């Protein structure tokens, strides 16, 4: 039986693990934390830091793997591309291309070079260097480590004092000692998740994204995105241009964008599975086996040429989060939303301790709606409809 190495075993990686098994692989997961729930779904587990590409390469060679698949994390896709390149495995872009796409400074250089709708960013390599540029900065701006996801280390700065604090925070978080500073865009957040075959988009899913207490961490999403018909051609043009210019291999090509002043500005690109079971709402809305397609692509297997068609259903997901730290007693779900929940994945139990309410999640609810009106109404009220009760 062929061996597939999946780089982690969080709840977000379970759909990939299950898809790998369905495709006939002996699935091996890797990661620092053996307690992660996804590892119980795999056939085998190895304790190794998936962000350490040299150590993962050593394990991959010892295991004689046949394919490697990223987890729902940028460090995972960077490591996967490195191992694939060193072992001559299929399904991945070059390590250089992958690295540049998944670091915010080099990605902004790419979007500028090819005239992609994206913010213009300045990159800096030290606190001192950034502080010297403060006098020329027009506020508000957003300050980000170039190598992290999930809102880690990100701050908005409206003046010099906030800027100095944001710089320190970002440099404390980055592993590569680089940050970017770019204009803060006022608008709405969305995702545009696609599959490319021969550098052309053959399927896509779009959604609106929402945050709760942490303004830089997506906690809920619902699609199709508002007014996507008006903006999808701009997004398709930009993403296909990137795919063609960078000679990207077949597979997932996911973008996050801000709709500002009637323009979709791409702020992030990934070539990996998105987190928090993102593939399940896609599969519900589109009747496309999104998780299986990701594993197929990253394993070098052929992808069926799914035609682009409009989503047939309104759906989304909601990550259950608290509004403060504390001990969880219960999660109360309003009768107004219960009929919209078609599935769920819950890992909290009574007595669960929320230690960082800005990032800790208790589970994920999968939602369906009968209309756009119902979708927008209930997703905008979701944190009132699903409440964490504390002891």
DODONU-745975 format. One record per residue: residue in three letters; x, y, z of N, C-alpha, C in turn. Coordinates in pm, whole numbers, padded with zeros to 5 digits, always signed. Example, Ala and Ser with C-alpha at 12.3 -4.5 7.8 and 13.67 -1.06 7.14 Angstrom:
ALA+01319-00569+00780+01230-00450+00780+01320-00330+00780SER+01285-00225+00708+01367-00106+00714+01290+00003+00787
This chain:
UNK+00084-00119+00000+00000+00000+00000+00088+00125+00000UNK+00052+00223-00085+00130+00346-00092+00112+00429+00035UNK+00220+00502+00068+00221+00581+00191+00204+00729+00160UNK+00113+00791+00234+00090+00935+00224+00121+00999+00358UNK+00209+01098+00358+00243+01171+00478+00166+01303+00480UNK+00085+01322+00583+00010+01447+00602+00073+01521+00720UNK+00106+01647+00698+00186+01721+00794+00103+01789+00902UNK+00052+01713+00993-00015+01752+01117-00138+01666+01134UNK-00207+01689+01246-00325+01610+01275-00424+01687+01359UNK-00444+01814+01325-00544+01894+01396-00683+01857+01346UNK-00786+01916+01408-00922+01891+01361-00937+01935+01216UNK-00862+02038+01176-00873+02089+01038-00821+01989+00935UNK-00738+01894+00979-00677+01800+00886-00753+01669+00872UNK-00858+01651+00952-00933+01526+00948-00992+01498+00809UNK-01052+01597+00740-01104+01567+00606-00996+01517+00509UNK-00873+01568+00522-00765+01522+00436-00724+01379+00470UNK-00717+01350+00600-00681+01214+00644-00783+01113+00593UNK-00910+01148+00608-01015+01057+00562-01014+01042+00410UNK-00985+01151+00339-00978+01144+00193-00861+01056+00149UNK-00748+01068+00220-00632+00985+00187-00662+00838+00203UNK-00732+00804+00310-00770+00664+00331-00866+00616+00222UNK-00961+00702+00187-01057+00667+00083-00988+00639-00049UNK-00878+00711-00075-00803+00693-00199-00707+00575-00193UNK-00706+00503-00079-00627+00381-00071-00488+00396-00013UNK-00457+00511+00045-00326+00533+00103-00318+00480+00247UNK-00199+00441+00286-00164+00424+00426-00127+00564+00474UNK-00210+00623+00559-00194+00764+00593-00113+00779+00722UNK-00006+00856+00712+00082+00884+00825+00070+01033+00857UNK+00045+01066+00983+00043+01206+01023+00168+01238+01105UNK+00205+01365+01106+00324+01409+01177+00294+01539+01249UNK+00369+01566+01355+00349+01690+01428+00406+01680+01568UNK+00417+01794+01633+00475+01799+01768+00382+01746+01876UNK+00251+01757+01852+00153+01730+01958+00076+01601+01931UNK+00112+01492+01998+00042+01365+01973-00101+01364+02021UNK-00141+01464+02103-00278+01467+02156-00379+01524+02057UNK-00332+01580+01947-00425+01637+01849-00519+01530+01796UNK-00645+01566+01784-00749+01467+01755-00733+01400+01619UNK-00675+01472+01522-00661+01416+01389-00571+01294+01382UNK-00474+01285+01473-00382+01171+01470-00454+01039+01495UNK-00566+01045+01569-00642+00922+01595-00713+00871+01471UNK-00720+00953+01367-00784+00913+01242-00685+00852+01143UNK-00555+00873+01166-00455+00824+01070-00416+00680+01103UNK-00340+00618+01014-00293+00481+01035-00166+00477+01119UNK-00095+00590+01120+00035+00593+01187+00070+00738+01220UNK+00144+00758+01328+00181+00893+01368+00330+00900+01402UNK+00393+01009+01356+00533+01036+01391+00543+01172+01456UNK+00613+01176+01569+00631+01302+01639+00751+01376+01579UNK+00720+01478+01500+00823+01560+01438+00761+01695+01406UNK+00834+01801+01426+00787+01937+01398+00768+01954+01248UNK+00643+01972+01205+00619+01979+01059+00672+02107+00997UNK+00710+02205+01078+00770+02326+01023+00921+02311+01003UNK+00979+02203+01056+01123+02175+01040+01142+02089+00916UNK+01167+02155+00804+01167+02084+00677+01277+01978+00666UNK+01392+02001+00730+01499+01902+00723+01465+01776+00802UNK+01406+01793+00919+01368+01677+00998+01255+01599+00933UNK+01160+01672+00873+01051+01603+00802+01105+01528+00682UNK+01200+01586+00612+01263+01518+00498+01329+01389+00543UNK+01397+01393+00657+01463+01274+00710+01361+01165+00740UNK+01250+01202+00804+01144+01105+00835+01081+01051+00707UNK+01056+01141+00610+00993+01099+00484+01079+00998+00410UNK+01210+01018+00413+01301+00924+00347+01303+00792+00420UNK+01306+00796+00553+01306+00672+00631+01179+00591+00608UNK+01067+00662+00595+00939+00595+00574+00917+00553+00430UNK+00998+00608+00340+00985+00581+00197+00843+00614+00148UNK+00803+00737+00177+00668+00779+00139+00654+00790-00012UNK+00530+00779-00057+00500+00793-00200+00442+00930-00233UNK+00389+00999-00131+00329+01130-00153+00328+01206-00022UNK+00321+01339-00033+00315+01423+00085+00208+01529+00064UNK+00132+01557+00171+00022+01652+00164+00035+01750+00279UNK+00018+01877+00250+00023+01978+00354-00097+01966+00446UNK-00080+02020+00565-00193+02039+00656-00254+02176+00628UNK-00344+02219+00716-00407+02350+00699-00323+02458+00766UNK-00198+02471+00720-00103+02563+00780+00005+02596+00677UNK+00046+02724+00672+00146+02764+00572+00280+02696+00593UNK+00320+02672+00718+00445+02602+00741+00439+02462+00680UNK+00317+02404+00682+00300+02271+00624+00323+02268+00474UNK+00265+02364+00402+00280+02362+00256+00423+02396+00216UNK+00491+02480+00293+00631+02512+00263+00718+02388+00283UNK+00696+02316+00393+00770+02193+00417+00737+02088+00312UNK+00608+02074+00279+00567+01973+00180+00635+01997+00046UNK+00642+02121+00002+00705+02151-00127+00854+02123-00121UNK+00916+02148-00007+01060+02123+00008+01088+01973+00000UNK+01011+01895+00076+01030+01749+00075+01001+01692-00063UNK+00893+01739-00126+00858+01691-00260+00970+01720-00360UNK+01028+01838-00351+01136+01874-00442+01259+01786-00419UNK+01295+01763-00294+01413+01683-00261+01394+01535-00295UNK+01271+01485-00285+01244+01343-00309+01184+01318-00447UNK+01170+01426-00525+01113+01415-00660+00971+01356-00656UNK+00892+01407-00560+00753+01365-00549+00664+01462-00626UNK+00552+01416-00677+00465+01503-00759+00373+01589-00674UNK+00300+01679-00742+00188+01748-00680+00217+01880-00613UNK+00339+01932-00627+00373+02055-00557+00453+02149-00646UNK+00435+02279-00621+00518+02379-00686+00660+02369-00631UNK+00753+02438-00697+00889+02439-00647+00892+02501-00507UNK+00994+02466-00431+01009+02523-00297+01020+02674-00304UNK+01094+02726-00400+01112+02871-00413+00979+02941-00437UNK+00900+02888-00529+00770+02949-00560+00677+02942-00439UNK+00674+02827-00373+00587+02810-00256+00625+02907-00146UNK+00753+02919-00121+00801+03011-00017+00758+03154-00048UNK+00776+03196-00170+00743+03334-00208+00593+03361-00200UNK+00511+03263-00235+00367+03281-00229+00316+03292-00086UNK+00383+03225+00007+00331+03215+00143+00403+03304+00243UNK+00485+03395+00194+00543+03498+00279+00493+03633+00227UNK+00441+03714+00317+00369+03834+00276+00455+03935+00203UNK+00583+03944+00236+00668+04042+00167+00694+04001+00023UNK+00731+03876+00002+00759+03830-00135+00631+03818-00216UNK+00520+03783-00150+00393+03777-00224+00353+03915-00275UNK+00372+04019-00192+00341+04154-00236+00431+04198-00353UNK+00554+04151-00354+00643+04180-00466+00589+04117-00595UNK+00536+03994-00581+00478+03925-00697+00354+03999-00748UNK+00264+04038-00657+00142+04105-00701+00172+04240-00765UNK+00274+04307-00715+00314+04435-00775+00372+04413-00915UNK+00453+04312-00929+00517+04283-01058+00414+04253-01166UNK+00308+04180-01130+00211+04136-01230+00080+04216-01226UNK+00082+04329-01157-00033+04421-01153-00160+04353-01104UNK-00146+04275-00997-00260+04210-00934-00324+04307-00835UNK-00456+04303-00825-00525+04388-00728-00488+04342-00586UNK-00399+04417-00522-00348+04382-00391-00285+04505-00328UNK-00287+04518-00195-00227+04637-00133-00076+04643-00159UNK-00024+04765-00166+00120+04786-00179+00179+04787-00039UNK+00278+04701-00015+00335+04687+00119+00481+04726+00121UNK+00525+04773+00238+00666+04795+00265+00713+04686+00360UNK+00831+04631+00338+00885+04528+00426+01004+04584+00504UNK+01019+04533+00627+01127+04578+00716+01186+04458+00788UNK+01313+04474+00828+01385+04361+00887+01433+04386+01029UNK+01397+04498+01087+01432+04525+01226+01341+04634+01281UNK+01332+04639+01414+01252+04744+01479+01309+04880+01445UNK+01442+04891+01448+01506+05019+01422+01479+05068+01281UNK+01488+04978+01185+01463+05015+01045+01318+05063+01027UNK+01224+04994+01090+01084+05032+01077+01056+05166+01144UNK+01115+05186+01262+01093+05313+01333+01142+05433+01253UNK+01248+05414+01177+01301+05524+01096+01201+05567+00987UNK+01113+05475+00948+01018+05504+00840+00887+05561+00890UNK+00869+05568+01021+00740+05609+01078+00697+05746+01027UNK+00790+05838+01014+00754+05976+00975+00692+05984+00836UNK+00716+05882+00752+00663+05885+00615+00536+05801+00600UNK+00489+05742+00709+00373+05652+00701+00243+05730+00712UNK+00148+05696+00625+00015+05756+00629-00080+05657+00694UNK-00143+05700+00802-00231+05612+00879-00374+05618+00826UNK-00452+05511+00853-00417+05391+00929-00343+05288+00844UNK-00264+05204+00911-00192+05096+00843-00215+04967+00921UNK-00179+04856+00858-00182+04727+00925-00041+04671+00922UNK+00001+04617+01035+00137+04568+01052+00131+04417+01074UNK+00209+04340+00995+00198+04195+01000+00336+04127+00995UNK+00354+04020+01072+00468+03931+01045+00446+03868+00908UNK+00552+03843+00834+00532+03795+00697+00503+03646+00689UNK+00525+03572+00797+00527+03426+00788+00422+03355+00872UNK+00325+03430+00928+00227+03367+01016+00085+03383+00961UNK-00003+03294+01006-00143+03298+00964-00232+03306+01088UNK-00363+03310+01068-00457+03310+01179-00456+03437+01261UNK-00409+03546+01200-00410+03674+01269-00299+03694+01369UNK-00204+03602+01377-00097+03610+01477-00006+03730+01451UNK+00014+03811+01553+00108+03922+01545+00061+04042+01466UNK-00066+04043+01424-00118+04152+01340-00177+04262+01425UNK-00153+04387+01387-00211+04502+01457-00244+04611+01357UNK-00346+04686+01390-00376+04809+01317-00315+04926+01394UNK-00256+05020+01323-00197+05138+01386-00259+05263+01326UNK-00305+05353+01414-00369+05477+01371-00283+05600+01397UNK-00170+05580+01469-00082+05692+01501+00057+05637+01534UNK+00150+05727+01560+00289+05686+01583+00304+05595+01705UNK+00234+05625+01813+00248+05544+01933+00197+05402+01911UNK+00080+05389+01846+00028+05256+01814+00121+05184+01717UNK+00182+05259+01627+00273+05201+01530+00394+05138+01600UNK+00450+05207+01696+00567+05155+01768+00532+05025+01841UNK+00415+05020+01901+00371+04899+01970+00346+04785+01870UNK+00286+04818+01755+00258+04716+01653+00386+04656+01597UNK+00488+04740+01580+00617+04694+01527+00679+04593+01623UNK+00681+04626+01751+00740+04536+01851+00665+04403+01853UNK+00531+04409+01852+00449+04287+01855+00478+04198+01734UNK+00486+04257+01616+00509+04178+01494+00647+04114+01495UNK+00748+04186+01537+00883+04130+01539+00900+04024+01647UNK+00822+04032+01753+00826+03928+01855+00770+03795+01803UNK+00683+03802+01703+00616+03682+01653+00684+03619+01532UNK+00742+03699+01443+00796+03645+01318+00916+03553+01343UNK+00923+03446+01264+01036+03354+01273+01149+03395+01177UNK+01116+03480+01080+01216+03515+00978+01257+03662+00990UNK+01221+03725+01100+01265+03861+01131+01228+03961+01022UNK+01107+03947+00969+01059+04037+00864+00911+04067+00887UNK+00875+04194+00870+00735+04233+00879+00698+04317+00757UNK+00568+04333+00736+00520+04423+00632+00427+04526+00693UNK+00427+04643+00632+00336+04751+00669+00262+04792+00543UNK+00130+04792+00549+00051+04825+00431-00073+04905+00470UNK-00132+04975+00376-00252+05054+00408-00363+04967+00465UNK-00433+05018+00565-00549+04948+00618-00666+04972+00525UNK-00720+04864+00471-00832+04874+00378-00964+04863+00453UNK-01050+04960+00434-01183+04955+00492-01275+04880+00396UNK-01333+04773+00445-01419+04694+00357-01463+04566+00425UNK-01505+04470+00346-01552+04341+00397-01456+04231+00356UNK-01446+04129+00442-01351+04019+00420-01422+03901+00353UNK-01350+03838+00259-01406+03726+00183-01296+03626+00147UNK-01339+03506+00109-01249+03408+00050-01297+03371-00089UNK-01200+03334-00172-01228+03286-00307-01139+03164-00327UNK-01198+03047-00307-01123+02923-00309-01143+02853-00443UNK-01033+02822-00510-01043+02768-00645-00958+02641-00661UNK-00986+02570-00770-00899+02463-00817-00851+02499-00957UNK-00720+02483-00977-00665+02510-01110-00620+02380-01175UNK-00646+02370-01303-00597+02261-01388-00537+02327-01511UNK-00412+02295-01539-00340+02359-01649-00346+02513-01635UNK-00335+02559-01509-00328+02701-01474-00456+02779-01508UNK-00566+02704-01521-00697+02765-01543-00790+02720-01430UNK-00874+02812-01382-00968+02779-01276-01082+02696-01332UNK-01102+02578-01273-01208+02489-01320-01323+02480-01220UNK-01301+02526-01097-01406+02526-00996-01372+02629-00890UNK-01476+02688-00831-01449+02785-00725-01565+02790-00626UNK-01533+02841-00508-01632+02866-00404-01595+02998-00338UNK-01694+03081-00311-01668+03210-00248-01752+03224-00122UNK-01703+03305-00027-01785+03327+00092-01752+03460+00158UNK-01841+03501+00247-01817+03614+00336-01749+03561+00460UNK-01656+03639+00517-01586+03597+00638-01615+03695+00752UNK-01621+03639+00873-01658+03717+00990-01563+03686+01106UNK-01542+03787+01190-01460+03770+01309-01545+03793+01433UNK-01489+03754+01547-01561+03776+01675-01480+03873+01760UNK-01419+03829+01866-01344+03918+01954-01205+03952+01898UNK-01152+03859+01818-01023+03883+01754-01049+03931+01612UNK-01020+04058+01581-01054+04111+01448-00970+04054+01334UNK-00870+03973+01366-00782+03918+01262-00790+03767+01252UNK-00887+03706+01321-00906+03562+01315-01047+03532+01268UNK-01060+03463+01156-01192+03430+01102-01258+03325+01191UNK-01379+03354+01236-01452+03260+01323-01576+03202+01254UNK-01626+03270+01152-01744+03223+01079-01731+03258+00932UNK-01800+03181+00849-01803+03214+00706-01933+03161+00647UNK-01978+03225+00540-02101+03182+00474-02097+03226+00329UNK-02146+03138+00242-02140+03171+00101-02262+03121+00024UNK-02273+03165-00101-02173+03240-00178-02158+03384-00128UNK-02041+03441-00157-02010+03576-00113-02107+03677-00173UNK-02137+03778-00094-02224+03885-00141-02164+03952-00265UNK-02246+03966-00368-02206+04033-00492-02091+03965-00565UNK-02075+03834-00546-01964+03765-00613-01978+03769-00764UNK-02100+03773-00815-02120+03780-00960-02054+03905-01019UNK-02054+04010-00941-01999+04137-00988-01847+04137-00991UNK-01784+04055-00903-01639+04064-00886-01563+03938-00925UNK-01635+03829-00957-01565+03703-00979-01471+03708-01100UNK-01506+03782-01203-01420+03786-01321-01287+03855-01292UNK-01288+03956-01205-01162+04022-01166-01076+03923-01090UNK-01135+03850-00997-01060+03753-00918-01007+03639-01004UNK-01089+03588-01094-01046+03480-01183-00931+03527-01271UNK-00941+03647-01326-00835+03700-01411-00704+03711-01334UNK-00709+03769-01214-00587+03787-01135-00526+03654-01095UNK-00608+03561-01052-00554+03434-01004-00502+03348-01118UNK-00569+03349-01232-00516+03275-01346-00388+03338-01398UNK-00377+03469-01390-00253+03535-01429-00138+03491-01340UNK-00162+03487-01210-00060+03439-01118-00023+03294-01149UNK-00123+03211-01171-00098+03069-01199-00013+03052-01324UNK-00044+03130-01425+00030+03118-01551+00172+03174-01540UNK+00185+03291-01478+00317+03354-01467+00411+03271-01379UNK+00356+03210-01275+00438+03132-01181+00443+02984-01217UNK+00369+02946-01323+00367+02807-01370+00327+02711-01257UNK+00215+02741-01194+00171+02662-01080+00116+02527-01125UNK+00137+02426-01041+00086+02292-01071-00064+02287-01040UNK-00130+02183-01088-00272+02164-01063-00298+02152-00913UNK-00412+02209-00868-00449+02191-00729-00520+02310-00670UNK-00533+02308-00539-00602+02414-00465-00527+02545-00481UNK-00604+02653-00497-00545+02787-00509-00645+02881-00441UNK-00617+02911-00315-00713+02980-00229-00669+03123-00203UNK-00763+03216-00216-00732+03358-00193-00825+03415-00087UNK-00770+03503-00007-00851+03585+00083-00846+03727+00030UNK-00962+03791+00023-00964+03926-00032-01051+04019+00051UNK-01019+04147+00042-01101+04252+00104-01170+04328-00008UNK-01300+04339+00001-01376+04418-00096-01382+04561-00044UNK-01309+04649-00111-01297+04788-00067-01313+04880-00187UNK-01401+04978-00176-01425+05073-00286-01455+05000-00418UNK-01540+04897-00407-01585+04820-00524-01471+04748-00596UNK-01364+04716-00525-01252+04642-00582-01213+04529-00488UNK-01198+04406-00541-01151+04296-00456-00998+04293-00451UNK-00942+04327-00335-00797+04329-00317-00753+04198-00252UNK-00672+04121-00323-00622+03994-00269-00515+04024-00165UNK-00536+03973-00043-00439+03999+00063-00359+03875+00101UNK-00411+03756+00071-00338+03632+00101-00366+03531-00009UNK-00267+03446-00033-00282+03333-00124-00226+03209-00053UNK-00295+03097-00065-00240+02972-00014-00263+02860-00115UNK-00176+02760-00108-00189+02643-00193-00207+02520-00105UNK-00292+02533-00007-00318+02426+00090-00464+02429+00132UNK-00503+02325+00201-00637+02319+00259-00655+02430+00361UNK-00768+02497+00360-00798+02597+00461-00846+02529+00589UNK-00836+02600+00703-00862+02540+00832-01009+02535+00872UNK-01031+02473+00988-01163+02464+01050-01266+02400+00958UNK-01227+02289+00895-01317+02210+00810-01373+02292+00694UNK-01293+02384+00640-01342+02471+00533-01396+02390+00414UNK-01336+02275+00389-01378+02198+00272-01521+02146+00282UNK-01571+02128+00404-01706+02070+00417-01816+02165+00370UNK-01814+02294+00405-01913+02385+00346-01901+02394+00194UNK-01778+02384+00143-01761+02385-00003-01831+02264-00063UNK-01808+02149-00003-01868+02027-00055-02020+02030-00046UNK-02072+02089+00061-02217+02101+00075-02274+02193-00032UNK-02209+02307-00053-02262+02407-00146-02247+02366-00291UNK-02137+02296-00321-02101+02274-00462-02113+02130-00510UNK-02134+02036-00418-02135+01894-00455-02005+01854-00526UNK-01895+01907-00475-01762+01874-00527-01680+01817-00412UNK-01610+01703-00431-01531+01642-00322-01401+01718-00297UNK-01413+01834-00237-01300+01929-00222-01180+01866-00152UNK-01202+01797-00040-01091+01736+00034-01020+01630-00050UNK-01099+01548-00117-01040+01444-00201-00961+01505-00316UNK-01011+01614-00372-00939+01680-00481-00804+01736-00433UNK-00801+01789-00311-00676+01841-00256-00574+01730-00242UNK-00616+01617-00184-00524+01505-00165-00480+01448-00300UNK-00574+01436-00393-00538+01389-00527-00430+01478-00588UNK-00453+01608-00582-00359+01701-00646-00221+01694-00581UNK-00217+01697-00446-00088+01698-00379-00018+01562-00386UNK-00092+01458-00425-00031+01326-00444+00006+01301-00590UNK-00022+01398-00675+00011+01383-00817-00089+01301-00894UNK-00207+01279-00837-00311+01204-00906-00392+01299-00993UNK-00454+01249-01099-00535+01336-01184-00657+01391-01112UNK-00695+01515-01148-00814+01578-01092-00920+01582-01200UNK-01039+01540-01166-01146+01548-01264-01172+01695-01299UNK-01205+01720-01422-01223+01858-01469-01365+01905-01439UNK-01384+01950-01317-01515+01999-01277-01541+02134-01343UNK-01656+02147-01404-01692+02272-01468-01736+02374-01364UNK-01706+02500-01390-01753+02605-01301-01905+02618-01315UNK-01972+02610-01204-02116+02635-01205-02151+02703-01074UNK-02265+02764-01073-02300+02843-00956-02334+02753-00837UNK-02300+02796-00716-02336+02718-00597-02486+02691-00593UNK-02519+02568-00562-02660+02531-00558-02723+02555-00421UNK-02640+02571-00317-02692+02585-00183-02620+02698-00110UNK-02688+02756-00013-02628+02855+00076-02582+02782+00202UNK-02456+02803+00239-02405+02733+00356-02283+02800+00414UNK-02239+02748+00528-02121+02804+00592-02083+02726+00716UNK-01996+02787+00797-01954+02723+00920-01932+02829+01027UNK-01943+02785+01151-01922+02876+01264-01837+02806+01369UNK-01725+02868+01406-01640+02817+01513-01691+02872+01646UNK-01721+02782+01737-01771+02824+01868-01656+02881+01949UNK-01670+03006+01993-01566+03073+02071-01631+03151+02185UNK-01557+03165+02294-01606+03242+02407-01570+03389+02396UNK-01627+03469+02484-01598+03612+02482-01501+03655+02592UNK-01450+03554+02667-01350+03581+02771-01288+03448+02812UNK-01183+03453+02891-01124+03331+02946-01209+03280+03061UNK-01202+03149+03086-01280+03093+03196-01312+02946+03172UNK-01386+02888+03266-01427+02748+03260-01565+02738+03196UNK-01577+02653+03093-01702+02640+03019-01800+02548+03093UNK-01919+02597+03110-02026+02517+03168-02114+02455+03061UNK-02143+02534+02956-02233+02485+02851-02222+02576+02729UNK-02274+02529+02620-02291+02611+02499-02440+02608+02465UNK-02501+02724+02466-02645+02735+02440-02667+02773+02294UNK-02744+02690+02224-02776+02714+02084-02923+02753+02071UNK-02948+02870+02018-03085+02921+02005-03169+02834+01911UNK-03298+02826+01943-03392+02754+01856-03393+02816+01716UNK-03357+02943+01707-03361+03016+01580-03256+02967+01482UNK-03153+02894+01531-03045+02848+01442-03036+02696+01436UNK-03105+02625+01526-03090+02480+01535-03121+02409+01403UNK-03226+02451+01335-03264+02385+01210-03166+02413+01096UNK-03078+02511+01116-02978+02543+01015-02851+02461+01031UNK-02838+02389+01141-02717+02309+01167-02737+02170+01109UNK-02659+02137+01005-02675+02004+00944-02567+01906+00991UNK-02463+01958+01057-02359+01871+01111-02276+01954+01209UNK-02196+01887+01290-02110+01959+01383-01993+01871+01424UNK-01887+01936+01469-01771+01864+01524-01734+01938+01652UNK-01754+01872+01766-01739+01937+01896-01628+01867+01975UNK-01537+01945+02036-01435+01884+02120-01435+01937+02265UNK-01518+02035+02294-01524+02081+02432-01610+01988+02516UNK-01580+01983+02646-01662+01912+02744-01681+02004+02863UNK-01780+01977+02944-01803+02058+03063-01676+02062+03146UNK-01634+02182+03182-01509+02199+03254-01394+02240+03165UNK-01421+02246+03035-01317+02290+02939-01271+02430+02976UNK-01141+02450+02977-01086+02579+03017-01042+02659+02895UNK-01104+02774+02876-01061+02867+02772-00947+02951+02828UNK-00828+02934+02774-00711+03005+02825-00677+03129+02742UNK-00717+03126+02614-00697+03242+02527-00819+03256+02438UNK-00916+03335+02484-01043+03346+02412-01028+03408+02275UNK-00915+03472+02248-00894+03533+02116-00861+03429+02009UNK-00827+03306+02051-00795+03203+01951-00854+03065+01982UNK-00888+03037+02108-00937+02904+02143-01076+02878+02086UNK-01092+02760+02027-01221+02720+01968-01271+02594+02037UNK-01404+02583+02048-01464+02470+02118-01526+02368+02024UNK-01544+02405+01900-01603+02317+01802-01646+02395+01680UNK-01698+02324+01581-01741+02387+01456-01881+02339+01421UNK-01969+02433+01390-02104+02402+01343-02110+02423+01193UNK-02174+02332+01122-02190+02344+00977-02334+02383+00946UNK-02348+02490+00868-02477+02557+00854-02531+02552+00713UNK-02663+02545+00701-02731+02554+00572-02839+02659+00584UNK-02871+02722+00471-02972+02827+00468-03056+02812+00343UNK-03179+02861+00350-03270+02850+00236-03256+02964+00138UNK-03194+03073+00180-03184+03190+00093-03068+03277+00139UNK-03029+03369+00053-02923+03464+00090-02970+03552+00206UNK-03096+03589+00203-03150+03674+00310-03138+03606+00445UNK-03178+03479+00451-03167+03405+00577-03022+03389+00618UNK-02935+03358+00521-02793+03340+00549-02732+03465+00612UNK-02755+03579+00550-02696+03703+00600-02755+03742+00735UNK-02884+03721+00752-02947+03755+00880-02888+03672+00994UNK-02881+03541+00975-02841+03454+01086-02691+03452+01108UNK-02612+03462+01003-02467+03460+01022-02421+03589+01090UNK-02492+03698+01066-02457+03824+01133-02500+03825+01279UNK-02588+03732+01318-02633+03723+01457-02578+03599+01526UNK-02485+03529+01461-02447+03395+01507-02388+03394+01648UNK-02315+03499+01686-02256+03498+01821-02359+03528+01930UNK-02477+03572+01890-02588+03583+01984-02671+03454+01986UNK-02669+03383+01874-02747+03260+01863-02674+03139+01921UNK-02542+03148+01929-02459+03040+01987-02373+03103+02095UNK-02405+03077+02222-02341+03145+02334-02270+03045+02425UNK-02147+03082+02464-02072+03004+02563-02111+03051+02703UNK-02150+02957+02787-02186+02987+02926-02074+02939+03017UNK-02036+03024+03109-01923+02995+03197-01969+02951+03336UNK-01884+02876+03403-01911+02837+03542-01897+02959+03633
